[in-house]
Amino acid sequence: KQEVTQIPAALSVPEGENLVLNCSFTDSAIYNLQWFRQDPGKGLTSLLLIQSSQREQTSGRLNASLDKSSGRSTLYIAASQPGDSATYLCAVRPSGGYNKLIFGAGTRLAVHP
Amino acid sequence: SQTIHQWPATLVQPVGSPLSLECTVEGTSNPNLYWYRQAAGRGLQLLFYSVGIGQISSEVPQNLSASRPQDRQFILSSKKLLLSDSGFYLCALGGNTEAFFGQGTRLTVV
């Protein structure tokens, strides 16, 4: 059974820091991995999608990497800003089946001025 | 571009009352549609998914049901709500590529 774990559960950093959020999954048979952002009381916003054949994806200050064989992904946020404060969720899509996403519990990030 | 509409945004319902949450999508046809629930302090749990009109699969046994009367409409229902049905309900669309989520409905059963 696929399980997704995100570490740390919460993170508080000063503005301007570069930071790394970690995601691990137990079964390497995945189709892709997706990182989301969730603001309090809101839905999920897709940040980056990495296909199983890819090693990384970049969007602006965000960079996500994927090491499928070791079951790990990282989300790197450069030069963090207070507006980056949110919960970041990692989800994997197992190979085969009906393409459901299996989520981690998220990392709650606070960036203070 | 694909758009997901969910309503209502918030809902307070008494125990034992019925429920109907609606999700409609635009900008795509024949999408895979999903209902997830996010309980306080926990991750998202898949409740139902649908690959087409009238086709519903349930992930976990529960007090809820889902229907897909039209290609771009997905409805989550209950005949009698329980306190444990409280949570944040999210509709999503996607196949084997990027998944997109609606803004969610906060349900509080009192």
Boltz contact constraints between the chains, C-beta under 6 A:
constraints:
  - contact:
      token1: [A, 31]
      token2: [B, 96]
      max_distance: 6.0
  - contact:
      token1: [A, 43]
      token2: [B, 90]
      max_distance: 6.0
  - contact:
      token1: [A, 43]
      token2: [B, 101]
      max_distance: 6.0
  - contact:
      token1: [A, 43]
      token2: [B, 102]
      max_distance: 6.0
  - contact:
      token1: [A, 43]
      token2: [B, 103]
      max_distance: 6.0
  - contact:
      token1: [A, 43]
      token2: [B, 104]
      max_distance: 6.0
  - contact:
      token1: [A, 44]
      token2: [B, 101]
      max_distance: 6.0
  - contact:
      token1: [A, 46]
      token2: [B, 98]
      max_distance: 6.0
  - contact:
      token1: [A, 49]
      token2: [B, 98]
      max_distance: 6.0
  - contact:
      token1: [A, 98]
      token2: [B, 49]
      max_distance: 6.0
  - contact:
      token1: [A, 99]
      token2: [B, 95]
      max_distance: 6.0
  - contact:
      token1: [A, 99]
      token2: [B, 96]
      max_distance: 6.0
  - contact:
      token1: [A, 100]
      token2: [B, 46]
      max_distance: 6.0
  - contact:
      token1: [A, 101]
      token2: [B, 99]
      max_distance: 6.0
  - contact:
      token1: [A, 103]
      token2: [B, 43]
      max_distance: 6.0
  - contact:
      token1: [A, 103]
      token2: [B, 44]
      max_distance: 6.0
  - contact:
      token1: [A, 105]
      token2: [B, 43]
      max_distance: 6.0
